[in-house]
């Protein structure tokens, strides 16, 4: 009887110890960063020059800003993994850009572009877009269909933290994820536009939403930045210069740092 009592006491002690360990695990997990991998997408490239100014091509400005932005992120936060959809003048399909980010489990997707309008040479300013709300339902349906492929993977429940695409609750979970992406995307977009105003003192045309295909299948917060109008002579001169490209990258980087700090709280 005494031996049995000792076994019960030991078992109770071990159970309490295990319970304590499991209680502590979530606390330890919170100390890690939520922004570990960033994919920077230089718009257009190769046979696709994008929009044009009098002597400047969008693809060249986008690539220069993308590389400078990545450089700044690496220098200040070497723990953050920076990936580029392209680092040279090559053509990349829109679908592959978001697929690349998804394959690499990116925490953030930043697509860099230039604007233009044939109607006026005086229109100028920056704009930052997030995925349009009218596309959210379509994005959810695509995500549900694409996610079903995990059923063919070994130990998919462990890999995806118990997510089951066959569960009746799966679409609710995905809807919540979509809402989280939109909210985080809007947060970053707002920071970017504010930094354009405060750092470079440029005109901001604000944060907007639209159905950009490059953002459509991104399974993470994502933004598309229009860095200025190449159809405006002074903005073309600014965006084609090394100083202008560095300043644009500086603004985006400053917004990224503020976003990361907020997310890691």
Buried (B, 14 or more C-beta within 10 A) or exposed (E): EEEEEEEEEEEEEEEEEEEEEEEEEEEEEEEEEEBBBBBBBBBBBEEBBBBBBEEBBBBBBBBBBBBBBBBBBBEEBEEBBBBBBBEEBBEBEBEBBBBBBBEBEBBBBBBBBBBBBEEEBEBBBBBBBBBBEEBBEEBBEEBBEBBEEBEEEEEBEEEEEEBBBEEEEBBEBBBEBBEEBBEBBBBBBBBBBBBBBEBBEBBBBEBBBBBBEBBBBBBBBBBBBBBBBBBBBEBBBBBBBEEBBBBBBBBBBBBBBBBBEBBEE
